[in-house]
Amino acid sequence: MIYLLNILKGMVMGLAMLIPGVSGGTMAVIMGIFDPLINAVGSFFKEPKKSLKILIPIAIGGGLGILVFSMPIEWLLENLYAPTVFLFIGAVLGGIPPIYKETGITTKNVNIKKILLFAVGVFVVFALDNLPAGTFSISTDNVVMNWIVLAVAGAISSIALVLPGISGSYMLLLLGLYKTVLATINNRDFIQLIPFALGACVGVILIAKLLQFFLKKYRQSTFTVILGFVVASIFQLNPGLPANFKEVILSIILFFAGFIAILYMSRLEEKIEK
């Protein structure tokens, strides 16, 4: 049952990774698998069997989520962009309460340190937002260089795969590779994704080990920075105005649907943990 549940959670993370501005890491926090996931990756070489029990179902779910939803998401972003983005704005807002809870912040203990840590998280996201787009490019003439570019892009994108509030898809947009990677997935041209996946795996392991250290030593401070990531990421999701009245109504409905679904999911996860 737990194995199947982790596959479903992995699918939600895979779906989230397809949407520019939405973080798979945020979904991991909401669904209560962020800590186990970070520990499994960070301790993989020390406890491979224990780590694989956690990683395999999540990886299977993540892969299924990307494969199943890549084409529908591509269609929705092209035809119903604003309502689709409002769905995920609601989902991100619904995920803030469980992250806030981890910070341990109350009206009685707010201080300059906590405010500065939150501001650091906000600043990092806005700094990434202002990076020049199209940093990387793919040339059809040089296969070796393409593989190197994809491997480096995978390593950079892994930051977003691990850190809540930072979108992997948005990082790909900044790198100029979002459409390339999405088209490759839709065309099932998986050989072209091998260097990207290898680069991402190396990056995820290194970042997870670093994050594992900070969560053990400075848990509440780390989550305060993560809260800054998540809050700032909402401003990245800029859908603009819906095209017509029908889209306005659909956007409102999907916004509340995303908010309620994620809020319910996080509370259900709390009950399961208790």
ABEGO torsion letter per residue (X at the ends): XAAAAAAAAAAAAAAAAABBGBBAAAAAAAAGAAAAAAAAAAAAAABAAAAAAAAAAAAAAAAAAAAAAAAAAAAAAAABAAAAAAAAAAAAAAAAAAAAAAAGBBAAABBAAAAAAAAAAAAAAAAAAABBBGABBBBAABAAAAAAAAAAAAAAAAAAAABBGBBAAAAAAAAGAAAAAAAAAAAGBAAAAAAAAAAAAAAAAAAAAAAAAAAAABAAAAAAAAAAAAAAAAAABBAEBBABAAAAAAAAAAAAAAAAAAAAAAAAAAAAAX
